[in-house]
Amino acid sequence: MVSLYFIAEECRLILGDRVSSVQALIPAVREAYAYVAKKAWFEQTAFDEMEVDGSLITVFEGLMPIYDSSRDVYYLVIPSSYLQLPHQMGIVWMSTMKDKESWVLVKNWGMFSGLKASLMGGRKIYQVEGNKMLFPKMTTQDCSYPLILKLAIAYDNINPYEKLNIAPNLIVDIKNLVTQPLMSKEDPISKIREIIN
């Protein structure tokens, strides 16, 4: 277990006086962490494993839906930005706290509005619009249950001092991504974005 701050400290040791402080490296380390996590996920898919590794998941419990009277729909403000993966797989799980199955993401609600819940295996549905998660079929009774949301690498909630379960090979990749551009004395964040993109 290692914190992003610790990785930034190691990068600072490698770079010496090329960077002013460890704090200046933390945004670059956070972005590099997301990049190597996404790369690791794509490598996993080569072996038919589509699931997001549990060490990359952030869990938000006890969330309560909000009613939008103008649209007559319940919604939830997504509490953090998350890793963008194909097919919205950055949202790993969405359900009430007691459900044993995740709800189904529906991208085009208009197509599915007439379907009965039995055709979806009895599962509830949700739709993502910007920073909101909409629940088109949620009833007043359903909204009384707290929700659980699991996101792949919730950027806004990563505490740089919190110890994370980051594999040693990913730590090496993070350090290389952060230190390599700085060996030529360039702005770390812009250079890392250039390498990643």
DRENLOVO-32694 format. One record per residue (C-alpha): x, y, z negated; residue number from 1; residue in three letters. Coordinates in steps of 0.25 Angstrom, whole numbers, padded with zeros to 4 digits. Layout:
% residues N
<atom><X>X</X><Y>Y</Y><Z>Z</Z><i>NUM</i><aa>ala</aa></atom>
...
END
This chain:
% residues 197
<atom><X>0000</X><Y>0000</Y><Z>0000</Z><i>1</i><aa>met</aa></atom>
<atom><X>0005</X><Y>0014</Y><Z>0004</Z><i>2</i><aa>val</aa></atom>
<atom><X>0000</X><Y>0028</Y><Z>0005</Z><i>3</i><aa>ser</aa></atom>
<atom><X>0001</X><Y>0037</Y><Z>0017</Z><i>4</i><aa>leu</aa></atom>
<atom><X>0009</X><Y>0047</Y><Z>0008</Z><i>5</i><aa>tyr</aa></atom>
<atom><X>0019</X><Y>0036</Y><Z>0005</Z><i>6</i><aa>phe</aa></atom>
<atom><X>0020</X><Y>0034</Y><Z>0020</Z><i>7</i><aa>ile</aa></atom>
<atom><X>0022</X><Y>0049</Y><Z>0022</Z><i>8</i><aa>ala</aa></atom>
<atom><X>0033</X><Y>0049</Y><Z>0012</Z><i>9</i><aa>glu</aa></atom>
<atom><X>0040</X><Y>0038</Y><Z>0019</Z><i>10</i><aa>glu</aa></atom>
<atom><X>0039</X><Y>0046</Y><Z>0032</Z><i>11</i><aa>cys</aa></atom>
<atom><X>0044</X><Y>0058</Y><Z>0025</Z><i>12</i><aa>arg</aa></atom>
<atom><X>0057</X><Y>0050</Y><Z>0020</Z><i>13</i><aa>leu</aa></atom>
<atom><X>0059</X><Y>0045</Y><Z>0035</Z><i>14</i><aa>ile</aa></atom>
<atom><X>0057</X><Y>0060</Y><Z>0040</Z><i>15</i><aa>leu</aa></atom>
<atom><X>0066</X><Y>0067</Y><Z>0030</Z><i>16</i><aa>gly</aa></atom>
<atom><X>0065</X><Y>0082</Y><Z>0031</Z><i>17</i><aa>asp</aa></atom>
<atom><X>0058</X><Y>0081</Y><Z>0044</Z><i>18</i><aa>arg</aa></atom>
<atom><X>0044</X><Y>0083</Y><Z>0037</Z><i>19</i><aa>val</aa></atom>
<atom><X>0041</X><Y>0092</Y><Z>0025</Z><i>20</i><aa>ser</aa></atom>
<atom><X>0033</X><Y>0083</Y><Z>0016</Z><i>21</i><aa>ser</aa></atom>
<atom><X>0026</X><Y>0070</Y><Z>0015</Z><i>22</i><aa>val</aa></atom>
<atom><X>0013</X><Y>0077</Y><Z>0015</Z><i>23</i><aa>gln</aa></atom>
<atom><X>0016</X><Y>0082</Y><Z>0029</Z><i>24</i><aa>ala</aa></atom>
<atom><X>0017</X><Y>0068</Y><Z>0034</Z><i>25</i><aa>leu</aa></atom>
<atom><X>0004</X><Y>0063</Y><Z>0028</Z><i>26</i><aa>ile</aa></atom>
<atom><X>-0006</X><Y>0067</Y><Z>0040</Z><i>27</i><aa>pro</aa></atom>
<atom><X>0004</X><Y>0060</Y><Z>0049</Z><i>28</i><aa>ala</aa></atom>
<atom><X>0005</X><Y>0048</Y><Z>0041</Z><i>29</i><aa>val</aa></atom>
<atom><X>-0011</X><Y>0047</Y><Z>0040</Z><i>30</i><aa>arg</aa></atom>
<atom><X>-0012</X><Y>0049</Y><Z>0055</Z><i>31</i><aa>glu</aa></atom>
<atom><X>-0001</X><Y>0038</Y><Z>0058</Z><i>32</i><aa>ala</aa></atom>
<atom><X>-0008</X><Y>0029</Y><Z>0048</Z><i>33</i><aa>tyr</aa></atom>
<atom><X>-0021</X><Y>0030</Y><Z>0056</Z><i>34</i><aa>ala</aa></atom>
<atom><X>-0014</X><Y>0028</Y><Z>0069</Z><i>35</i><aa>tyr</aa></atom>
<atom><X>-0007</X><Y>0015</Y><Z>0064</Z><i>36</i><aa>val</aa></atom>
<atom><X>-0020</X><Y>0010</Y><Z>0058</Z><i>37</i><aa>ala</aa></atom>
<atom><X>-0027</X><Y>0012</Y><Z>0072</Z><i>38</i><aa>lys</aa></atom>
<atom><X>-0015</X><Y>0005</Y><Z>0079</Z><i>39</i><aa>lys</aa></atom>
<atom><X>-0016</X><Y>-0007</Y><Z>0069</Z><i>40</i><aa>ala</aa></atom>
<atom><X>-0031</X><Y>-0008</Y><Z>0072</Z><i>41</i><aa>trp</aa></atom>
<atom><X>-0029</X><Y>-0009</Y><Z>0087</Z><i>42</i><aa>phe</aa></atom>
<atom><X>-0018</X><Y>-0019</Y><Z>0085</Z><i>43</i><aa>glu</aa></atom>
<atom><X>-0027</X><Y>-0027</Y><Z>0077</Z><i>44</i><aa>gln</aa></atom>
<atom><X>-0038</X><Y>-0027</Y><Z>0088</Z><i>45</i><aa>thr</aa></atom>
<atom><X>-0028</X><Y>-0034</Y><Z>0097</Z><i>46</i><aa>ala</aa></atom>
<atom><X>-0031</X><Y>-0046</Y><Z>0088</Z><i>47</i><aa>phe</aa></atom>
<atom><X>-0046</X><Y>-0045</Y><Z>0088</Z><i>48</i><aa>asp</aa></atom>
<atom><X>-0046</X><Y>-0038</Y><Z>0074</Z><i>49</i><aa>glu</aa></atom>
<atom><X>-0056</X><Y>-0026</Y><Z>0075</Z><i>50</i><aa>met</aa></atom>
<atom><X>-0057</X><Y>-0024</Y><Z>0060</Z><i>51</i><aa>glu</aa></atom>
<atom><X>-0050</X><Y>-0012</Y><Z>0054</Z><i>52</i><aa>val</aa></atom>
<atom><X>-0039</X><Y>-0017</Y><Z>0044</Z><i>53</i><aa>asp</aa></atom>
<atom><X>-0045</X><Y>-0015</Y><Z>0029</Z><i>54</i><aa>gly</aa></atom>
<atom><X>-0033</X><Y>-0007</Y><Z>0025</Z><i>55</i><aa>ser</aa></atom>
<atom><X>-0037</X><Y>0004</Y><Z>0035</Z><i>56</i><aa>leu</aa></atom>
<atom><X>-0051</X><Y>0006</Y><Z>0029</Z><i>57</i><aa>ile</aa></atom>
<atom><X>-0056</X><Y>0017</Y><Z>0020</Z><i>58</i><aa>thr</aa></atom>
<atom><X>-0069</X><Y>0014</Y><Z>0013</Z><i>59</i><aa>val</aa></atom>
<atom><X>-0079</X><Y>0025</Y><Z>0009</Z><i>60</i><aa>phe</aa></atom>
<atom><X>-0090</X><Y>0020</Y><Z>-0001</Z><i>61</i><aa>glu</aa></atom>
<atom><X>-0103</X><Y>0026</Y><Z>-0006</Z><i>62</i><aa>gly</aa></atom>
<atom><X>-0106</X><Y>0035</Y><Z>0006</Z><i>63</i><aa>leu</aa></atom>
<atom><X>-0120</X><Y>0040</Y><Z>0006</Z><i>64</i><aa>met</aa></atom>
<atom><X>-0127</X><Y>0043</Y><Z>0019</Z><i>65</i><aa>pro</aa></atom>
<atom><X>-0133</X><Y>0057</Y><Z>0022</Z><i>66</i><aa>ile</aa></atom>
<atom><X>-0146</X><Y>0059</Y><Z>0029</Z><i>67</i><aa>tyr</aa></atom>
<atom><X>-0146</X><Y>0069</Y><Z>0041</Z><i>68</i><aa>asp</aa></atom>
<atom><X>-0161</X><Y>0073</Y><Z>0042</Z><i>69</i><aa>ser</aa></atom>
<atom><X>-0159</X><Y>0080</Y><Z>0055</Z><i>70</i><aa>ser</aa></atom>
<atom><X>-0155</X><Y>0067</Y><Z>0062</Z><i>71</i><aa>arg</aa></atom>
<atom><X>-0162</X><Y>0058</Y><Z>0053</Z><i>72</i><aa>asp</aa></atom>
<atom><X>-0150</X><Y>0049</Y><Z>0050</Z><i>73</i><aa>val</aa></atom>
<atom><X>-0141</X><Y>0046</Y><Z>0039</Z><i>74</i><aa>tyr</aa></atom>
<atom><X>-0126</X><Y>0048</Y><Z>0040</Z><i>75</i><aa>tyr</aa></atom>
<atom><X>-0113</X><Y>0048</Y><Z>0033</Z><i>76</i><aa>leu</aa></atom>
<atom><X>-0101</X><Y>0057</Y><Z>0035</Z><i>77</i><aa>val</aa></atom>
<atom><X>-0089</X><Y>0049</Y><Z>0038</Z><i>78</i><aa>ile</aa></atom>
<atom><X>-0080</X><Y>0052</Y><Z>0026</Z><i>79</i><aa>pro</aa></atom>
<atom><X>-0067</X><Y>0051</Y><Z>0034</Z><i>80</i><aa>ser</aa></atom>
<atom><X>-0061</X><Y>0051</Y><Z>0048</Z><i>81</i><aa>ser</aa></atom>
<atom><X>-0056</X><Y>0037</Y><Z>0051</Z><i>82</i><aa>tyr</aa></atom>
<atom><X>-0048</X><Y>0029</Y><Z>0061</Z><i>83</i><aa>leu</aa></atom>
<atom><X>-0054</X><Y>0029</Y><Z>0075</Z><i>84</i><aa>gln</aa></atom>
<atom><X>-0055</X><Y>0015</Y><Z>0081</Z><i>85</i><aa>leu</aa></atom>
<atom><X>-0063</X><Y>0010</Y><Z>0093</Z><i>86</i><aa>pro</aa></atom>
<atom><X>-0077</X><Y>0007</Y><Z>0090</Z><i>87</i><aa>his</aa></atom>
<atom><X>-0078</X><Y>0015</Y><Z>0078</Z><i>88</i><aa>gln</aa></atom>
<atom><X>-0070</X><Y>0005</Y><Z>0070</Z><i>89</i><aa>met</aa></atom>
<atom><X>-0064</X><Y>0015</Y><Z>0061</Z><i>90</i><aa>gly</aa></atom>
<atom><X>-0077</X><Y>0014</Y><Z>0054</Z><i>91</i><aa>ile</aa></atom>
<atom><X>-0075</X><Y>0001</Y><Z>0048</Z><i>92</i><aa>val</aa></atom>
<atom><X>-0088</X><Y>-0001</Y><Z>0039</Z><i>93</i><aa>trp</aa></atom>
<atom><X>-0101</X><Y>0007</Y><Z>0037</Z><i>94</i><aa>met</aa></atom>
<atom><X>-0112</X><Y>0001</Y><Z>0028</Z><i>95</i><aa>ser</aa></atom>
<atom><X>-0119</X><Y>0003</Y><Z>0014</Z><i>96</i><aa>thr</aa></atom>
<atom><X>-0110</X><Y>-0001</Y><Z>0002</Z><i>97</i><aa>met</aa></atom>
<atom><X>-0117</X><Y>-0015</Y><Z>0001</Z><i>98</i><aa>lys</aa></atom>
<atom><X>-0118</X><Y>-0019</Y><Z>0016</Z><i>99</i><aa>asp</aa></atom>
<atom><X>-0110</X><Y>-0031</Y><Z>0020</Z><i>100</i><aa>lys</aa></atom>
<atom><X>-0109</X><Y>-0027</Y><Z>0035</Z><i>101</i><aa>glu</aa></atom>
<atom><X>-0105</X><Y>-0013</Y><Z>0041</Z><i>102</i><aa>ser</aa></atom>
<atom><X>-0115</X><Y>-0006</Y><Z>0048</Z><i>103</i><aa>trp</aa></atom>
<atom><X>-0115</X><Y>-0005</Y><Z>0064</Z><i>104</i><aa>val</aa></atom>
<atom><X>-0109</X><Y>0007</Y><Z>0071</Z><i>105</i><aa>leu</aa></atom>
<atom><X>-0118</X><Y>0011</Y><Z>0082</Z><i>106</i><aa>val</aa></atom>
<atom><X>-0112</X><Y>0021</Y><Z>0092</Z><i>107</i><aa>lys</aa></atom>
<atom><X>-0125</X><Y>0024</Y><Z>0100</Z><i>108</i><aa>asn</aa></atom>
<atom><X>-0137</X><Y>0024</Y><Z>0091</Z><i>109</i><aa>trp</aa></atom>
<atom><X>-0146</X><Y>0027</Y><Z>0102</Z><i>110</i><aa>gly</aa></atom>
<atom><X>-0144</X><Y>0013</Y><Z>0108</Z><i>111</i><aa>met</aa></atom>
<atom><X>-0146</X><Y>0006</Y><Z>0095</Z><i>112</i><aa>phe</aa></atom>
<atom><X>-0157</X><Y>0014</Y><Z>0088</Z><i>113</i><aa>ser</aa></atom>
<atom><X>-0168</X><Y>0004</Y><Z>0092</Z><i>114</i><aa>gly</aa></atom>
<atom><X>-0161</X><Y>-0008</Y><Z>0087</Z><i>115</i><aa>leu</aa></atom>
<atom><X>-0165</X><Y>-0015</Y><Z>0075</Z><i>116</i><aa>lys</aa></atom>
<atom><X>-0155</X><Y>-0017</Y><Z>0063</Z><i>117</i><aa>ala</aa></atom>
<atom><X>-0157</X><Y>-0032</Y><Z>0066</Z><i>118</i><aa>ser</aa></atom>
<atom><X>-0150</X><Y>-0031</Y><Z>0079</Z><i>119</i><aa>leu</aa></atom>
<atom><X>-0138</X><Y>-0025</Y><Z>0072</Z><i>120</i><aa>met</aa></atom>
<atom><X>-0138</X><Y>-0037</Y><Z>0062</Z><i>121</i><aa>gly</aa></atom>
<atom><X>-0145</X><Y>-0028</Y><Z>0052</Z><i>122</i><aa>gly</aa></atom>
<atom><X>-0134</X><Y>-0019</Y><Z>0051</Z><i>123</i><aa>arg</aa></atom>
<atom><X>-0135</X><Y>-0004</Y><Z>0049</Z><i>124</i><aa>lys</aa></atom>
<atom><X>-0129</X><Y>0006</Y><Z>0059</Z><i>125</i><aa>ile</aa></atom>
<atom><X>-0121</X><Y>0019</Y><Z>0059</Z><i>126</i><aa>tyr</aa></atom>
<atom><X>-0116</X><Y>0029</Y><Z>0070</Z><i>127</i><aa>gln</aa></atom>
<atom><X>-0104</X><Y>0038</Y><Z>0069</Z><i>128</i><aa>val</aa></atom>
<atom><X>-0106</X><Y>0053</Y><Z>0074</Z><i>129</i><aa>glu</aa></atom>
<atom><X>-0094</X><Y>0061</Y><Z>0071</Z><i>130</i><aa>gly</aa></atom>
<atom><X>-0091</X><Y>0061</Y><Z>0056</Z><i>131</i><aa>asn</aa></atom>
<atom><X>-0105</X><Y>0055</Y><Z>0053</Z><i>132</i><aa>lys</aa></atom>
<atom><X>-0110</X><Y>0041</Y><Z>0052</Z><i>133</i><aa>met</aa></atom>
<atom><X>-0125</X><Y>0040</Y><Z>0055</Z><i>134</i><aa>leu</aa></atom>
<atom><X>-0134</X><Y>0029</Y><Z>0051</Z><i>135</i><aa>phe</aa></atom>
<atom><X>-0146</X><Y>0029</Y><Z>0060</Z><i>136</i><aa>pro</aa></atom>
<atom><X>-0154</X><Y>0018</Y><Z>0054</Z><i>137</i><aa>lys</aa></atom>
<atom><X>-0151</X><Y>0022</Y><Z>0039</Z><i>138</i><aa>met</aa></atom>
<atom><X>-0163</X><Y>0023</Y><Z>0031</Z><i>139</i><aa>thr</aa></atom>
<atom><X>-0166</X><Y>0031</Y><Z>0018</Z><i>140</i><aa>thr</aa></atom>
<atom><X>-0164</X><Y>0018</Y><Z>0010</Z><i>141</i><aa>gln</aa></atom>
<atom><X>-0151</X><Y>0014</Y><Z>0017</Z><i>142</i><aa>asp</aa></atom>
<atom><X>-0145</X><Y>0028</Y><Z>0014</Z><i>143</i><aa>cys</aa></atom>
<atom><X>-0146</X><Y>0026</Y><Z>-0001</Z><i>144</i><aa>ser</aa></atom>
<atom><X>-0134</X><Y>0015</Y><Z>0000</Z><i>145</i><aa>tyr</aa></atom>
<atom><X>-0120</X><Y>0020</Y><Z>-0001</Z><i>146</i><aa>pro</aa></atom>
<atom><X>-0112</X><Y>0018</Y><Z>0012</Z><i>147</i><aa>leu</aa></atom>
<atom><X>-0098</X><Y>0012</Y><Z>0014</Z><i>148</i><aa>ile</aa></atom>
<atom><X>-0089</X><Y>0017</Y><Z>0025</Z><i>149</i><aa>leu</aa></atom>
<atom><X>-0076</X><Y>0011</Y><Z>0029</Z><i>150</i><aa>lys</aa></atom>
<atom><X>-0067</X><Y>0018</Y><Z>0039</Z><i>151</i><aa>leu</aa></atom>
<atom><X>-0053</X><Y>0015</Y><Z>0045</Z><i>152</i><aa>ala</aa></atom>
<atom><X>-0043</X><Y>0024</Y><Z>0039</Z><i>153</i><aa>ile</aa></atom>
<atom><X>-0051</X><Y>0036</Y><Z>0034</Z><i>154</i><aa>ala</aa></atom>
<atom><X>-0041</X><Y>0047</Y><Z>0037</Z><i>155</i><aa>tyr</aa></atom>
<atom><X>-0048</X><Y>0058</Y><Z>0028</Z><i>156</i><aa>asp</aa></atom>
<atom><X>-0048</X><Y>0048</Y><Z>0016</Z><i>157</i><aa>asn</aa></atom>
<atom><X>-0033</X><Y>0043</Y><Z>0016</Z><i>158</i><aa>ile</aa></atom>
<atom><X>-0026</X><Y>0048</Y><Z>0004</Z><i>159</i><aa>asn</aa></atom>
<atom><X>-0012</X><Y>0049</Y><Z>0007</Z><i>160</i><aa>pro</aa></atom>
<atom><X>-0008</X><Y>0044</Y><Z>-0007</Z><i>161</i><aa>tyr</aa></atom>
<atom><X>-0018</X><Y>0032</Y><Z>-0007</Z><i>162</i><aa>glu</aa></atom>
<atom><X>-0011</X><Y>0018</Y><Z>-0004</Z><i>163</i><aa>lys</aa></atom>
<atom><X>-0016</X><Y>0012</Y><Z>0008</Z><i>164</i><aa>leu</aa></atom>
<atom><X>-0014</X><Y>-0002</Y><Z>0013</Z><i>165</i><aa>asn</aa></atom>
<atom><X>-0005</X><Y>0001</Y><Z>0026</Z><i>166</i><aa>ile</aa></atom>
<atom><X>0002</X><Y>-0010</Y><Z>0032</Z><i>167</i><aa>ala</aa></atom>
<atom><X>0018</X><Y>-0009</Y><Z>0032</Z><i>168</i><aa>pro</aa></atom>
<atom><X>0018</X><Y>-0009</Y><Z>0047</Z><i>169</i><aa>asn</aa></atom>
<atom><X>0008</X><Y>0002</Y><Z>0048</Z><i>170</i><aa>leu</aa></atom>
<atom><X>0016</X><Y>0010</Y><Z>0038</Z><i>171</i><aa>ile</aa></atom>
<atom><X>0028</X><Y>0009</Y><Z>0047</Z><i>172</i><aa>val</aa></atom>
<atom><X>0020</X><Y>0014</Y><Z>0059</Z><i>173</i><aa>asp</aa></atom>
<atom><X>0015</X><Y>0026</Y><Z>0051</Z><i>174</i><aa>ile</aa></atom>
<atom><X>0029</X><Y>0030</Y><Z>0047</Z><i>175</i><aa>lys</aa></atom>
<atom><X>0034</X><Y>0029</Y><Z>0061</Z><i>176</i><aa>asn</aa></atom>
<atom><X>0022</X><Y>0037</Y><Z>0067</Z><i>177</i><aa>leu</aa></atom>
<atom><X>0024</X><Y>0048</Y><Z>0056</Z><i>178</i><aa>val</aa></atom>
<atom><X>0040</X><Y>0049</Y><Z>0057</Z><i>179</i><aa>thr</aa></atom>
<atom><X>0043</X><Y>0046</Y><Z>0071</Z><i>180</i><aa>gln</aa></atom>
<atom><X>0037</X><Y>0060</Y><Z>0076</Z><i>181</i><aa>pro</aa></atom>
<atom><X>0044</X><Y>0067</Y><Z>0065</Z><i>182</i><aa>leu</aa></atom>
<atom><X>0058</X><Y>0063</Y><Z>0068</Z><i>183</i><aa>met</aa></atom>
<atom><X>0057</X><Y>0073</Y><Z>0079</Z><i>184</i><aa>ser</aa></atom>
<atom><X>0052</X><Y>0084</Y><Z>0069</Z><i>185</i><aa>lys</aa></atom>
<atom><X>0038</X><Y>0086</Y><Z>0076</Z><i>186</i><aa>glu</aa></atom>
<atom><X>0025</X><Y>0088</Y><Z>0069</Z><i>187</i><aa>asp</aa></atom>
<atom><X>0021</X><Y>0075</Y><Z>0063</Z><i>188</i><aa>pro</aa></atom>
<atom><X>0006</X><Y>0075</Y><Z>0065</Z><i>189</i><aa>ile</aa></atom>
<atom><X>0006</X><Y>0080</Y><Z>0079</Z><i>190</i><aa>ser</aa></atom>
<atom><X>0017</X><Y>0070</Y><Z>0083</Z><i>191</i><aa>lys</aa></atom>
<atom><X>0010</X><Y>0058</Y><Z>0077</Z><i>192</i><aa>ile</aa></atom>
<atom><X>-0003</X><Y>0062</Y><Z>0084</Z><i>193</i><aa>arg</aa></atom>
<atom><X>0005</X><Y>0063</Y><Z>0097</Z><i>194</i><aa>glu</aa></atom>
<atom><X>0011</X><Y>0049</Y><Z>0094</Z><i>195</i><aa>ile</aa></atom>
<atom><X>-0003</X><Y>0043</Y><Z>0090</Z><i>196</i><aa>ile</aa></atom>
<atom><X>-0010</X><Y>0049</Y><Z>0102</Z><i>197</i><aa>asn</aa></atom>
END
